[in-house]
Amino acid sequence: MESMAIADCLREQFPEEILQTQTFQGQTAVIIRPGRVVDILRWLRDAEAVRMNHLRSLCGVDNARRKDPNLSRFEVVYHLTSIPLRHEIRIRAQVAEEQPCIDSVVCLWSGANWLERETYDLMGIRFNNHPDLRRILLPEDWQGHPLRKEYPLKGREEWAGMTDLLNRVKELDQFGFNPKADASGQFGPNPEKQP
């Protein structure tokens, strides 16, 4: 089934939830309201004619410079694929800027777990009913969300844990670990530190 036909089926099933359908360079995206995201994605997964059984990726997007006043600054993008039927579609769920949160889809695809955690960590979008929503890439005491447009390119300030990390590196350096591999491709003791 063509992506636009899938989008049309989705509009028939959830007419109030579909905001727009866009096609760019042969890829179709359906922009939806966030309230029924789990219902919409469950239908896409379970409907016999569609069978989107694989969540290929999930990410957050900050559209701070978006000119369309009818769409939100943030959105969560789901790339869905039907492995048996060999078709795909992109779903773009709008997320409010004031309190960026949306329902988790871990109940549909367990692989969404870490993808939602990454989106929470880097974009600050919370996922309701997520089984373990906490940072996954950055330390727990990190301030801010680096993939937001207002986040400074060089960060706001030095991470508070950096001093501790550098002290730990100095401690471990006494053991002579050389992070560069030798000619055989093996890591080993640092020859400069050998007695």
matplotlib code that plots the C-alpha trace (Angstrom):
import matplotlib.pyplot as plt

x = [0.0, 1.3, 2.0, -0.7, -3.3, -2.2, -2.6, -6.1, -7.1, -5.8, -7.9, -11.0, -10.4, -9.3, -10.8, -10.6, -6.9, -5.3, -4.1, -2.2, -0.7, 2.5, 4.6, 8.2, 10.7, 8.5, 8.0, 4.6, 4.1, 0.8, 0.7, -1.5, -2.8, -1.1, -4.1, -4.7, -1.2, -1.3, -4.7, -3.5, -0.3, -2.0, -4.4, -1.5, 0.2, -2.9, -5.0, -4.7, -4.4, -1.6, 0.3, 3.0, 4.7, 8.1, 8.9, 12.0, 12.8, 11.4, 12.8, 11.9, 12.1, 12.3, 10.7, 11.4, 11.6, 8.4, 6.2, 2.8, 0.9, -1.4, 1.5, 3.4, 7.1, 7.8, 6.8, 7.6, 8.3, 7.5, 8.9, 6.8, 7.5, 5.5, 8.0, 5.5, 3.8, 6.9, 5.5, 6.2, 4.8, 6.0, 3.7, 4.5, 2.7, 2.5, 3.6, 2.7, 5.6, 4.4, 4.5, 6.0, 4.7, 3.0, 1.9, 4.5, 4.3, 6.4, 3.1, 3.1, 6.8, 9.2, 12.0, 10.5, 11.8, 15.3, 14.3, 11.8, 14.4, 16.9, 14.2, 13.4, 17.1, 18.1, 14.8, 13.0, 9.8, 8.2, 6.5, 3.5, 3.4, 6.9, 8.3, 11.7, 11.9, 15.3, 18.3, 20.1, 23.0, 23.8, 24.5, 21.5, 22.7, 23.0, 21.1, 19.0, 18.3, 21.1, 19.0, 16.7, 17.3, 17.9, 20.6, 24.0, 26.4, 29.2, 26.8, 25.9, 28.8, 31.2, 29.4, 29.7, 30.9, 33.8, 36.3, 35.5, 35.8, 39.2, 40.4, 39.3, 41.2, 44.4, 43.9, 43.5, 46.5, 48.9, 48.0, 49.4, 46.4, 47.0, 43.8, 45.7, 45.9, 49.3, 50.1, 48.3, 45.2, 45.4, 45.1, 47.7, 49.9, 51.2, 54.9, 55.7, 54.5, 56.5, 59.3]
y = [0.0, 3.5, 5.8, 8.3, 5.5, 4.6, 8.3, 8.3, 5.2, 6.9, 10.0, 7.8, 6.1, 9.2, 12.3, 14.6, 13.7, 14.3, 17.9, 17.6, 15.2, 16.1, 14.5, 15.5, 13.7, 10.6, 10.4, 10.9, 12.3, 12.5, 15.3, 14.3, 15.7, 14.1, 13.0, 9.7, 8.8, 5.3, 4.6, 5.8, 3.8, 0.7, 0.9, 1.2, -1.8, -4.0, -3.2, -6.1, -3.9, -1.8, -4.0, -1.5, -4.0, -2.3, 1.0, 1.9, 5.1, 7.7, 11.1, 14.6, 17.7, 21.3, 23.5, 26.8, 28.6, 27.1, 29.7, 27.8, 29.0, 26.0, 23.6, 23.2, 24.0, 20.4, 17.1, 13.4, 11.7, 7.9, 6.1, 3.0, 0.1, -3.0, -5.7, -8.2, -5.7, -3.6, -0.1, 2.7, 6.0, 8.8, 10.0, 13.5, 14.0, 17.6, 18.3, 21.5, 23.8, 24.8, 21.3, 19.0, 15.6, 12.8, 9.2, 6.5, 3.8, 1.3, -0.7, -1.2, -1.6, -2.4, -0.9, 2.5, 2.4, 3.7, 5.9, 7.7, 8.1, 9.6, 12.1, 13.0, 13.4, 15.5, 17.4, 17.4, 15.8, 13.7, 10.4, 9.6, 6.0, 5.2, 2.4, 4.0, 7.6, 8.9, 10.3, 7.8, 9.7, 12.6, 12.5, 12.8, 16.3, 17.7, 21.0, 21.5, 19.6, 20.0, 19.4, 22.4, 25.3, 27.8, 25.6, 27.3, 25.5, 25.4, 24.6, 26.9, 26.2, 23.4, 20.3, 20.1, 16.4, 17.2, 17.9, 14.5, 12.8, 14.4, 13.4, 9.8, 9.8, 10.9, 8.1, 5.5, 6.9, 5.4, 2.0, 2.9, 2.3, 3.4, 4.1, 3.8, 0.4, -1.0, -2.4, -5.7, -3.8, -4.6, -2.2, -2.4, -0.7, 2.7, 2.2, 5.7, 4.6, 1.3, 1.2]
z = [0.0, -0.8, 2.0, 0.9, 0.9, 4.5, 5.4, 3.9, 5.9, 9.0, 8.3, 7.9, 11.2, 13.2, 11.4, 14.4, 15.2, 11.8, 11.4, 8.1, 5.6, 3.9, 1.2, 0.6, -1.6, -1.8, 2.0, 3.5, 7.0, 8.9, 11.6, 14.5, 17.8, 20.7, 22.8, 21.1, 19.9, 21.4, 19.8, 16.4, 16.6, 17.9, 14.9, 12.5, 14.1, 14.3, 11.3, 8.8, 5.7, 7.3, 9.8, 10.9, 13.1, 13.3, 15.1, 13.1, 15.0, 17.3, 18.0, 19.2, 17.1, 18.1, 15.5, 17.3, 13.9, 12.5, 10.8, 11.0, 14.0, 13.9, 14.8, 18.0, 18.6, 19.7, 18.1, 18.5, 15.1, 14.7, 11.7, 11.2, 8.8, 7.9, 7.4, 5.8, 3.6, 2.8, 3.3, 5.7, 7.1, 9.3, 12.1, 13.6, 17.0, 18.1, 21.7, 23.6, 24.4, 27.9, 29.3, 26.7, 27.3, 25.4, 26.2, 25.9, 23.2, 25.1, 25.6, 21.8, 21.0, 23.8, 21.6, 22.2, 25.8, 25.2, 22.3, 24.5, 27.3, 24.7, 23.6, 27.2, 28.0, 25.0, 24.3, 27.6, 26.3, 29.0, 28.2, 30.4, 31.7, 30.7, 32.9, 33.6, 32.4, 33.4, 31.6, 29.4, 27.8, 30.2, 33.9, 36.2, 37.4, 33.9, 33.5, 30.4, 27.2, 24.5, 21.4, 22.1, 19.8, 22.7, 24.2, 23.7, 21.3, 23.9, 26.8, 29.6, 31.9, 32.8, 34.0, 37.8, 37.6, 35.3, 38.1, 39.7, 36.3, 35.6, 39.1, 38.5, 35.2, 37.0, 39.6, 36.9, 34.9, 37.5, 36.1, 32.7, 30.5, 26.9, 25.0, 21.7, 20.1, 19.1, 15.7, 16.4, 17.3, 21.0, 23.8, 26.5, 29.0, 28.2, 27.2, 28.6, 32.0, 32.2, 34.8]

ax = plt.figure().add_subplot(projection="3d")
ax.plot(x, y, z, "-o")
ax.set_aspect("equal")
plt.show()
